[in-house]
Amino acid sequence: MRMKKLDVASLSRQVGLMDGILVLRPIAKKMFELSQTSLGGLMSDDIVICDLKDIIDCSSSFVDEFLLTWQRAICELKNTMMILTNMNEDVQYTVESALNQRNRISNENLTLISYVNGHFEALGNKLEKNTRQVFELVSEGSHISVREVAERFDLELNSAGNRLKKLYDAHAVIRIEQSADAGGKFEYYIPSIE
């Protein structure tokens, strides 16, 4: 697993946005291209930390063209995720609005993960309630197996596995192989970013 950091404020200054306000789809597209170069490519098992420190506000079109384009690229790879950090309330509101709108009008199923006030949140309204409950368990910092989810929520192993697989497919968690005698094939978790 490799952690790669996207410093969004630095990228925005490189494309001429000096005030911490991210707007305009063409500029977002330039920032996306610049960010691809700065990360040096993306591979399976990469964790992208998208740092939004010093970003005051943003537009929905910017979120759509920059963050959601990144999330689509991440969704093409295995065991890869993006975590948004240092978002203020205005930015988070716009990110969630843009994500929900894109999911609705394009029938996409994107989920973004943010790290706010010391805990992880799943943004977007595409996770079912029971899957969101499992996400909340994983977001507490534990490595969780199918057996542990089944015991915690009084589920059959198959149902517990399906919930974890949905989180994995949404790129809301990553997984590592564990020994078969530990109660399952994989452990699922969100990597620590501190």
Secondary structure, DSSP 8 states (H G I E B T S, - for coil): -EEEEEEHHHHHHHTT--SSEE--HHHHHHHHHHHHHHHT---TTEEEEEE-TT--EE-HHHHHHTHHHHHHHHHTSSS-EEEEES--HHHHHHHHHHHHHHHHHH-----EEEEETTEEEEESS-S-HHHHHHHHHHTTT--EEHHHHHHHHT--HHHHHHHHHHHHHTTS-EEEE--GGGTSSEEEE-----
